[in-house]
Amino acid sequence: QVQLVDSGGGLVQAGGSLRLSCAASGRTFSTYVIAWFRQAPGKEREFVAEISWSGGSTYSADSVKDRFTISRDNAKNTVYLQMNSLKPEDTAVYYCAARRSWDSSMTMTRVYTYWGQGTQVTVSS
């Protein structure tokens, strides 16, 4: 079992940066694929980015591909989401999630077993 704790959100001006962290408990962290999702008020939760077990492979949504970078440090049981050039439309609660497999279903919330509690990101114009 894995417990995930999201942190690092806050209020930032458009064009600014934030780094989110997803800290995990348990000794099996490196056996999980980790993703970030976000959910804006009144909208469905949407996929942002995912990283493979070792960090060798990543996949990002087109809307963030040139601005956000996902990385992981298995020694620290932590995954990061570096967010640059933030836009007001990036405002949302951001969640990390974990699953065992790496396949094309990465954008579907139902394939993830564990979720963090979420961290609020607000970008002002």
C-alpha positions, -999 to 999 in steps of 0.1 A, spaced: 0 0 0 11 36 -8 1 68 9 6 100 -11 9 135 3 8 165 -21 24 198 -13 38 229 -28 7 247 -41 1 284 -36 -8 317 -52 15 329 -80 12 356 -107 9 347 -143 43 338 -158 56 326 -124 67 292 -113 59 266 -86 72 232 -78 48 206 -65 59 176 -45 42 142 -40 58 123 -11 50 86 -7 52 62 22 62 26 19 91 7 5 76 -1 -28 75 34 -42 98 26 -71 73 -1 -83 46 26 -90 40 48 -120 31 83 -107 9 109 -124 -3 144 -117 -39 154 -124 -57 186 -118 -93 197 -113 -106 232 -117 -139 243 -102 -169 229 -122 -146 208 -144 -136 171 -146 -103 160 -133 -78 161 -161 -44 144 -167 -13 165 -165 18 143 -167 31 108 -157 65 93 -150 76 57 -152 90 36 -123 126 46 -128 119 81 -142 132 71 -176 100 78 -194 75 106 -191 43 117 -208 26 151 -206 -6 166 -218 -3 189 -248 -15 219 -227 15 217 -204 42 199 -224 65 229 -230 60 244 -195 57 216 -169 83 189 -161 77 158 -141 106 141 -123 111 116 -94 137 108 -68 131 72 -57 157 76 -29 134 102 -14 101 86 -24 91 118 -40 78 129 -74 80 166 -85 60 187 -109 80 218 -119 55 243 -134 69 273 -153 52 301 -173 20 296 -153 -12 308 -168 -46 317 -151 -61 286 -167 -36 264 -148 -56 273 -116 -68 241 -101 -64 216 -73 -35 193 -83 -34 156 -73 -8 130 -76 -18 94 -82 -1 60 -83 -6 28 -103 15 -3 -111 13 -3 -149 25 20 -177 3 19 -207 -19 41 -229 -47 44 -203 -27 69 -183 -52 97 -188 -80 78 -171 -85 84 -134 -101 50 -129 -68 32 -135 -50 48 -106 -51 30 -72 -39 56 -48 -44 94 -47 -30 123 -27 -52 148 -9 -46 176 -34 -28 209 -33 -44 242 -45 -26 262 -73 -39 297 -80 -25 318 -108 -35 354 -109 -36 375 -141 
